[in-house]
Amino acid sequence: MTQIAEVIVDVPTMQTNTPYSYEIPAALVDQLQPGMRVVVPFGNGGRKVQGFVWQIKTDATPDPEVTLKAIETVMDPAPVVNAELMELSDWLANTTYAFTITCLQTMLPNALKAKYQKWVSPTDQLPADIRTRLFGEQKKLLWDDTLPTEIVKQLLALNRQRLINVHYEVSSKSQVKTMMMVKPITSHENLMTARTQLRKTAVKQAELIDYLMDHPEPISQIELERKINVSSSILKTGEANGWLTRKAVEVYRDPFQTAVVKTQPLHLNPDQTKAVSAICAATDQEKPETFLLEGVTGSGKTEVYLQAIANALSHGKQALMLVPEISLTPQIVGRVRGRFGQKVAVLHSGLSGGERFDEWRRIQRGEAQVVVGARSAVFAPLTHLGVIVVDEEHESSYKQDDNPRYHARDVALWRARYHRCPVVLGSATPSLESRARAEKNVYTRLLLPNRVNHQQLPDVTIVDMTEELRHHKESNFSGSLLQALKERLDRGEQSLLMLNRRGYSSFVMCRDCGFVLQCPNCDISLTLHMDTKTMKCHYCGHEEPIPHVCPSCHGHHIRYYGTGTQKVEQELTELLPDARVIRMDVDTTRRKGAHERLLKQFGDHKADILLGTQMIAKGLDFPDVTLVGVLNADTALGLPDFRASERTFQLLTQVSGRAGRAEKAGQVFIQTYNPDHYAIQLAKTQNYEQFFVREMQLRHRGNYPPYYFAVKLTASDVNERQAAEAMVKIVRQLKTVLSPQAIVLGPTPGAIARVNKRYYYQLVIKYKREPKLDAALFNILGQAQKQSRGGLQIAIDRNPMSFM
């Protein structure tokens, strides 16, 4: 009887969701499992590719006319993707117009995608004869393609019996971290004898023996050297004399920069109690209910999350909590760790590759019960979920820009159905889609209408900058905001200032001829950065020196226009020379741990003003922040996008909520050139319900989501004509399957027509029900693979966050 493995192969230029059949060689029969990665031959040449075992057919009768190729080798001793995640990858491929192999790769940490080596070492329980036969005199064995199949078979069996350890070493940066441990290996009597035989001058050896006699438990070499002030050479002497053994032991990297203080559950108000009770009841009853937790800023949503998580853990289940930005994770993770300690693992892009790999392994091994992280943490390999929390559920950063273009909220809902557990979608300003579903009772709406400390919402002043410019010289600060900043400095209170544009100036222009310095790769102007004295493109990364002579007319009247966080920081130091300012944007938070370091400095009162982009608008909780200033509320309003008003309202409401969260009253100044816009006026009072009604009317009138579904197709090529012609051809194809009710917008050039030397054309389809559309889009995806060899790329985005 032949065993056959169905394998999803990784062939970049010819991907498919259909698995290929491979014969399982005799030596590996009954050893393979779905979710393991294997190396298989592919095509007519001697090409070897990676694949995932999708299914094992144990009673297969092969077609005598078809000669199956055999699997070459196994890459993993155990599955790296469990049954749930395999099923999820299938669903994800079908709903995001992606390929299953891409979805599977997305679920793994980078350490398992990169080049790495697998080493196998024996445990103390491995019988000596087997150890000698497999390892000889070696302490570890490299598991690679050259390992004989018979040896692989034995190692697979030993791994299932937990008689060997498998270590992944990922390049030079992300190796499994080890620590040298020291342990006495001889009796107390032998140590006593050895001590009496020492020379009188061997003082350090005597101290070492004294310690070993009193402390038989293992200790790290670093700690031992520090404790009794001995060098490594003394320990090597002890090892040579048979007093002790030194052994490198695998340890996890600690991604947490700081220790936390253990906290206790807080007393809940009636609204919080009602919310926690509803969520816990769904966990207890294993009911996959979706809750929309709508609460004003400062209403205690995080405490509701923590008590719902505690209830899941009390039932022996696990919890997953998603946050939208890594800038939020230091404070959120601190609160979750304060409640649940070592049970917490964290996953986000701010970790090093090694830290992320270690945290993933802790989760996979069941050593962490609570996972906190950004978007990709939704794929954490948890096996007994009891509750899933999506904080700030409205955030666009939950949507993946690249293939597979998933929304973490949708993946969370799928996993909740799989595990039969509740999902909590929390926000002060829910997305219109989620709020509309709550209106139709698809989601259960839970309300937290008041702040937990009974503190009033901050007083909000809208400053008309057009009027301000008529009476004062041009500045980023209105007179009223500047006065409020001075008052906070005098009172020793703190302020937050938000400007959603980094850099020094938006662009430079020649006042003689109007020339604006453009990026050579993109249809966008370069942004001035004074700290590096360069012009930068925020799309492709191109960088060049600041021009002092116009490249077009050779004039010398080069001027800076617009403003960015660097320019505001400089102006602040001129206007308020005594103020201590921390700037927080993409440029100041590139280094690992920068978010946490800057926020800790601000929390420790080492600065009076925190100036930043929208990364400071959400989730931060500093009791002494009593003033928030929005320097330009119009940044998003000026975009030609149907979500512009929604994003503006959400951002202003979120950042306003950072003020007056403790005992002291808060004040907010919103500077704008559109003071009468409904999004700004309603954000002033945080009137979400009125905004929801107004915005839904506009969406209904314009046939936009959530009243319509939408798909955006983008064609890009280094040749503009090729991109345009491809999109015209796609429109013709789709019009043969679309009903007259579907609305087709385009094709048109992208909002930024050229990025990184590629030209973009796009098409948007708005529809309510198009049964033939999915099949047509997958057909286009298949055709696009053949065309991609010539440079053309086709992207399909279901329910895009933006039509731009």
N, C-alpha and C positions, 0 to 999 in steps of 0.2 A: 504493500500500500504506500502510495506517494503522498507526502504532505506538501501542500502548495500555500505560499504566502501571497496575499494580495498586497502590493506595495505602491504607495503614492510616491512617485519619483520627483526629484528636484532637477528639472531641466529648464533653465531660465527662458530659452528661446522657444520651447514647445511644451508649455505647461498644460495640464489637463486634470479634470476632477475624476477621471476614470483611473482606478488602480490597474497596474500591470501584474500579471501572474508570474511568479518565480518559483522554481523548485527549491524546496528546503533540503540541503544536502544531508545525507544520513547522519553525519556527526552532530547535526543541530536539530534533529527530529525531537519534538517534545520540549525543546529549550526556548523557542521564540514565543514572544507574547505581543499582542497589538500594542502600539505605542513605542516600541523599540525602534531605534534607527539602525539601518543596515546599509552596506555598500553593495550595489548591484551593477552588473554590466548593462550598458544601454546602447542601442544602435548597432550598426554593422561593424564598427571599428572596435578597438579595445578600450573604449571609454568607460570609466567607472563613475557612477553618480551616487549621491546620498538619497535615501528614501526612508519613509516611515512605514512600518508594518501596519497595514490597515485591518487585515483579517487573516485568520489561519483556517485553511480547509483541511481537516484531518482525514476525511474519508473520500478524498478527491480521486476521480478516475481520469487521468490525463488523456487528452485527445491523441491517439497514436500518430496522427498526421502532423501534429505540432510538437516541435522540440522546444521545451521550456529551458530558458537559461537558469542557472542556479545562483542563489545568493552567494556573494563572495565572502563576506564576513559580517559580524555583528559589532555595532559601534558602542552599545550600552549593555551592561549586565542586567539592567532592569528598565522598564518603560520610562521614558522621560515625559510622556503625555498620557494621562489616565483616560479611562473610558469616557468620562463626562466631557473632558476637553476635546476628545476626538469627535464626539457627537456635536459639540459646540462649533468646532471648526467646519463641519459639514454645513451647519445652519448659517454660519457666518459667510461662507463662500457663496451660498445661494442668495443671501440678502444684500451683500455688498458688491456683487459682481466681481468677485475675486476668485483665485484658485485655492483649493484646499491646502496645498503645500505652503502657500504664502501665509495662510491663517495659522497653520501649525507652527511655522517658524516665528510668527509674531508672539506666540504664547511662551516662548522660551527666553530665558535671560541671555544676554549677549555672550556670556561665557560659553554657552552651549552652541552658539552660532559661529563663534570665532574658531580659529585653529587652536586645538588644544591636544594635550596628551593625557591618556588615562593610565594610571599606575595602579597595580594591584599589590597589596601587601597582606601577609598572613596575620590572622588574629592569634592570640595565645591559645585558643581552643583548637586550632588546626593540628591534627595528628602529625607527629614528627616525620613519619615516612612520606606522607603526602607533601609536606612542606619541602623536604629534601628533593623529591621527584620534580616538583614544579618550580621551586625557587633556587635549589642548589644552595650556594653560599650567598646569593643575593638577598637583600632585605626587601626588595620590591621588584615587580616585573612590569615592563612596558606592554600595555595592551594596544597593539596596532595591527595594521593589515597583514603584517608578516607572521603573526602568531598562528601556528598550526591549528586547524579546525578541531583536532582532538583535544588540544589544550584549552581552546575556547569553550568546548562543551563541558569540560571538567570545572572550569572557572565559573560558568553560568550556574552549574549545580551547587558549587560551594558558596556562591553569593546568596542563593536562595536559602541556604542553611546558615547564613551569617557567619561563615568561617573565614571569609576574607573581607578586607576593606578595599573599596575602590576610591581612588583620589583623582580628581580632575585637575590638571595643571594647565592654566590658560595663559599662554604667552609668558612674557616675563613680568607683566604687571599684575595679572590676576591669578596667581597660583594659589592653591589651597594653603592657607596660613598654618604654620606649625609652631609649636613652642617646645623647647627642650625641657623635659621633666626629669627630676632626680629622685631616685628611690633606693633606700637601703636594701641589700640583697643577702646579707649574711646575718647570723644570729647576734644577739646582744653579747653573748659570751665571747664570740670571735672578735667582735669590735673591741671588747675590754682587753683581750689578749694583744690585739694589734696596737692598742694605745700604750700598753706597758712597754712594747718593744720599740717605740719611737725614740729618736734622739731628743735630748732636751731642747735643742734649737728648733725642732719641727713644731713650732707653736701653732701655726695655722692648721696643720694636719690634725693636731690634737683637738682643736676647736671644732673641726669638721666631724671627727669621730664622736665627740660629746653631743653634737647636735643630732647626728644620726641615731645615737642610742636613745635619745629622748623623744625623737620625732620619726616614727616608722612610716608615716604617711607620705605619699609623693608630694613634691613641691617643685615649682618652676625654678630653673637654674638662675634666672635673673633675680628672682626674689631671694633665693638662698644666698647668692653672692652678696646681695644688699644686706641681708639679715646678719650674717656673721662676718661680713667684710673679708671674703676670700676671693681669689682670682680663679678663672677657669682652669688654669694649669693645676691648681690644687685639686680641683674636682676630677680632672683627668688622671691625676696620680691616684686618687681614691678609687676611680674606676679600674685602673690597671692593677691595683692591689686587691680587687674583688670586694671592696666595701660597699660599693653602690653601682647602680646602672643608670645610664643616661639614655633617654629615648625621646625622639621627636614625636609629639602628639598633635593631631589636627585640632585646631581651635578656630572658632568663628571670629571674623573681624567684627568689631563693635561699631555700627554706623551712628550710634548716638554720641553726640559730642559732650553732652553734659548729663550729670546725675539729676534725678527728679525726686521731689518729695512725695511720699505716699499720701494720697488724698482719700477722703471718705465721701460716699454719696451725699449730695446736698438735699435739703428739704425742698420738696416740690410744691409749686402753687397748684391750684385746682386745674388750670388748663394743662400744665405739664403732666399732672397725675393722670388726667383723662387720656392724653396722648400715649404715655408709657403703658398704661393698662391695655389700650387697644393693640399696640404693637406686641406686647408680651403675650396677649391672648392668641394672636396669630402664630407666634412662635410655638406656644404650648400646643396649639391644635394642628401644627404643621400645615398651615394655610398660606398659600402663596399670594397674600394680599398686598397690594401696592398702596402705600400711604403717602399723601402729599402733605408734608409738615410745613405749613405756611406760618411763619412767625416774624414779627417785626425785628429789626436788628437789636440785639441785646435781650431777646426774650427767653434765652436759655435753651436753645435747640440742642446745643452740645451736651448738656446734662441729660436731656431726653435720650440722645443717642447712647450715652455711656450706660444709663440704667437699662436700656433695651439690650445692649451688648452683655451686660452683667447677667441678665436673665437667661440669655442664650447659653452663656458659659455654664450657668448653674445646671443646665440640662445636658451638659456634656457636649455641647455643640460649639461651632466656631462662628466668628464674625468677620465681615469685610467692610471697611469704611473707606470710601473714596473722597478725596479732596481735589479741587480743580487745579491748584497751582503748587509747585514745590515750595514757593515762598510761604504757603500756609502750613506746610507740614511741621516746621519746628514747634509752633505753638500748639497745634492740634495733637501732634505726636506726644508732646510733653504732657498734655492733659490725659491722653489715653494711657500712656505709660504710668503716670501718677496713680491711675486707678487700677491698672492690670499688670504692671511690672514686667517681668521677664516673659510673659505670655505674648507680648507684642512684637511683631515684625513689621518692618517698614520697607516699601518698595517705591522708589521714584528715581528719576534721571539724575538727581543731584548726588547719588551714591557713586562710589567708584565701582568698576566692573566686578572687583573681588567682593566688595561688601554686598552688592546686589545678588551675586551668585550665592554667597553664604546665607543671605536671608531667604532666598528661594529654596535652598536645601533645607533650612530649618522648617519652612512651611511644608515642603514635600514630606519631610520625615515626621510630621505631626508634633514638632517641638514648639510651634507657635500656634496659639489659638485665635489671635486677633491680628488682622493685617490692615495696616493703614498705608495708603499710597495714592499716587496720581493715576491717570487714565489706564495705563497698562497693568496696574495692580488688579484690575478686574479679572485677569486671567490667573491669579494666584492659585496654586494647586491645592486648594482646600477641599476636603472630602466630606465634611459634616456641617455645612453652613446652617446657622440658625437665624441669622438676620444679616441683611445687606443695607448699608447706609450710603446714600449719594448726597454729600453735602454741597450746597450751592449748585443744585441740579441744573440750573439754567445756564451754566457757564459753557461758552463755545469751545473751551479747551478740552472738553470731554469728547469732542469729535476728532478723529484721526484724519490728518491731511493726506497721508499716503495710503497705498493699498495694504491691507484691506481698510476701506474708509468706514470704520465702525463708529458707533456712538456708544460710549461706555454705559450710558443709562440703559440702552437696549440690551446690551450683553448682561447687565445686572438683572434685568427683568427675566431674561432667558434662564439664567442660573437659578434665580429664585423659584421658577416653575420646576426646574429639575430637582432642586433640593426640598421643595415644598416649604419655603420659608418666606417671611415678609420682606419687602423692600421699603425703605424709608427715603423719600425724595424730599430733602430739606432746602428751603430758601425763603428769604424775605420777599423775593421778587421772582416767583416761579416763571418758567418759560410759558409762553401762551399755549403751547401744545399740551403741557402737563396740566395747566389750570383748566383748559377746555375739557380734558379727560375727567378731571374731578367734577366739573359741571355736569357731565353726563353719567357720573357715578361709576366710571370705569376705575378711577382711583378713589380711595377714601380720604376725604379732606380733614385734616386736623389743624386747628387754629391756635396760635399763641399770640393774642392781640396786644399784650402788654409786656413791658420790660420787667425783668425779674425783681429789680430793686425798686420798683414803682417810680423810677426816675422818668421824667418827661422826655419825649424825643427832643433832640437838639433844636434850638431856634435857628431857622434857615433864612438867610438874606440873599436875595438874587440881585446881583450887581450888573447894571446895564453898562457894558464897557464902551458902547458908543457915546453915551453921556459922559462917561469918565474921561474919554479922550478929548472931549470938547473943553473940559475945564482944567485938565492936568496934562503934564508932558507924558509922552508915551512911556509906559512901564508895564511889566508883567503883574504889578500889584496895584489894585485900586487903593484909594486913600483909606477906606473903611477896613479892608483886610490888613493893610500895613499897621494901622492903629491897633487892631485886635492882636496882631502878632507881638507888638511892643508890650501890650498889657499882660499877655501870657508870660513873656520874659520877666517882667517885673514881679509877677506872682509866683514864678518858679514852676509854672505849668508847661505842658508840652503841646506841640502843634503838628498836624499832618498837612502837607501840601501835595496835591496831585496834579501832574501835567502829563497827559498821555502821549508824550513825544520825547524820545531820548535824543542825545546829541546837543550841539550848541545852537546851530541855526538850521532851519529846514532846507535852505539852499543859499547859494551865493549868486549874485547877478551883477553884470557890468552895467553901470548907470549910463554909460555912453551909448551902447548899442543894444542893451537888453539881453545879451547872451547869458544863458543859465547853464552851468556845468552839468552835463548829463553823464550817467553811467554808460560806458562803451558797450556793456553787455545787455542792459535793460532800458526800457523806455521810462526812465524815472530819473529825477534829479538826485545828485549826490548830497549827502547831509554832512555838514561841517561838524567835526569833533575837535574841540580845542585841546583836550588832554593829550591827544596823540598828534595834534597839529596836522590832521589829515582830513580828506574828504572820503566818506565811506558810503557804499551802497548797502542798504539794509535788506536787500533781496539776494544778491549773489556774493556779497562780501568784498567786491572790488574796492581798492583803496589807492589813493594817490595824494601827492602833496597839495596844500592849499595854494591856489593860483594867486599871484600878486599882480600879474599882467593879464589882460583879457586875451584868451587864445584866438578870438575872432577879430577884434579891431585893434588889439595891442594897447588899449587904453589902460589907465591906472586907477579908474574909479570903480574898483571891485567893492561891493557892499554885501553885508550879511542880512538876510531876511528870515522872518519867522523866529521861532524860539524853541528851545529844547531844555531838558533838565540841567545840562551843564551851564547854559546861559543863565537860567534862573538861579542856580547855585551861586554863580559869580555876582549876580545882582543882589542876592541876599546878603552876601558878605560886605557889599558896599553900603546897603541900606541899614543893616543890623550887624555891625562889626563884632558885637559881643555874643551874638548867637552862635551856638554850636550846631552845625548842620550835618546830617547824614544823608547822602544821596543813594537811592536804591533804584537801579534800573538794570537792563540787560548788561550794560558795560561794567557796572560795579559788582555784579553778582556772578561773573563767569567762573571764578575759582570755586573749588569744592568747599562747601560749608559756609560760603559767603552770606547766604540768606540768614542762616542761624546766627552768625557772628554779628551782623549789622543789627538784627532785631534785638539781640541780647544787649548790645551796647545801648540801644535806645531804651530798652526796658530797665536798664541799670542807671538811667538818667545821665548817661555820658553825652547826650545831645539834647537840644531843646526842640529842634525841628527835624522831622523825617520828611524828606522830599523824594517823591518817586513817581513812577508810572502806575498803571492800574494794578500792578502786583501788590501795592499797599492798600488797595481799596477794600479787600475782603478778609474776613475772619480774624483780623488782628484785634487784640483786646488789651489795651494799656489804660489803667485806671486814671492816669494823670493827663491823658489827652483830652483837652477841653475845647480845642479849636481845630476845625478842618477847613481848608481852603481848596476849592477847585479852580485852578487858574484859567482854564478854558474848557467850558462844558460843551463846546460845539465841535470838538474833534471828530466824533462819530456821526454827528448830525449831518455833516457835509457830505457823507458818502452816499452814492446812489444805490442804496441797498434797502430792501424791504424791512430788514430788522434794525435799521438805524435808530429809530425812535425807541424801540424796545431796549436796545443795548444802552442807549443814553440814560433812560429811566433807571435801568438796573444798576448801572455804574454809579450814578449820582446817589441813589438810595443806599447802596452798599457803603460808599465812602463816607456819606453823611453819618451812617450808623457807627463809625469809629469814634465819634465825639460823645463825651458825657456818659460813659458806660458805667461809671462808679458813682460816688457821692456828689461829685462836682457837676454842675450843669454844663451842657455842651452848646457850642455855637458853630454854625456852618456858613461860609460865604461861597456862593456859586457865581463865578464871573462868566458872563456870556454876552454874545452879540445878538442872541435870539431870546430875549427875556420872556416873550409871550408864548413861546412854543409849549404845547400841552405837556410834552415829556418833562420839561424843566419845571413847569408850574406844579405838576402833580408830584414830582420828586420832592418838591419843597415840603409837602405835608406827608410824604411817604404813603400817598393814597393809591395803593396798588389796585384796589377793586375798581375805582373809577378809570384808571389807566387801562385795565383789562377790557372794560366795556368799550372804551373809546377806540383802542387799537384793534379790537376784534371787528368793530364796524368797518374800519378802514381795510382790514385784511379781506373781509367778506366782499367789499365793493371791488377790490382789486384782484379777486380770485387767487389769493395767496394762502400758504399754510397758516393755520391748521385746517382751513376749509378745502384745500387741495393738497395732494401729494406732489412732489417735485423730483425730477431727475436732471442733473446737469452733466452734459458730455463735453469734454474738452479734447481738442486735437492740438498737438504741438509738434513742431519740426524746425530744424535750423533753416529750412527753406520755407518762406512765408506762403508761397503759392501752393506747395504740397499740403500744408496744414489747412488752408482755405478750401482746396478742392476735396480733401478727405471729409471735411465737415459738410460740404454741400452734398456729397455722395451719401453720407449717413442720413441726412435729412430726407433724401429721396427714398431710402430704404425704409425709414420709420413711418413715413406718410402712407405706405402701403398697408401697415398694420394698425395704425392709430384710428380711433373713431373721430367723428366730427366734433365731439365734445372736448377732446384734448386741445390744449393751448400750446402752441409751439412758438418760442421766442428765439429768434436767430435764424441762421448762424450769424454771429457778430465777432469782431476781434475782442480779446479779453480786455478787462478794465485796464490792465497794464499789458499792452499787446506783445511786448518782448521782455523775457526774463532769462538771464544767463544765456544769451545768444539763441534762445529758442522763441519762435513765434507761436502765439496761442489764439485759437479760435474756439468759440463755445456755443452751445445750444442748450436751452432750458425747456423742458416739457413739464407742463402743469396738467394734472389729471385727477379724476376721482376713481375711475375703474377702467383699466385697460388690460384685459386678460391676455392679450398677445404680446404685450410690451416686454415682459421679462425674457421670453424666448428670443425675441428680436435683439435685445441688448446682449445676451450671451453669444448670439451669432456674430454680432459686431465685435465682441471681445475676442472670439476665436480668429476672426479675419485679421484683427489688429496685431495678433502675435506674428503672423507672417510678414506684415508690413513693417513691424518694429525693427526688422533686420536692416531696413533702409533708413532708419532714423525716426520714422513717424511713431508717435506715442498717443494712444487713446486712453482717456481716463473717464470712468463713469462713477458719479457720486449720487447715491440715493439720499433724498432729503438733505440737500446741502445746507450748511449754516449761512451761506451767502450766495447770491447769484453773480457776484462780481468775479 
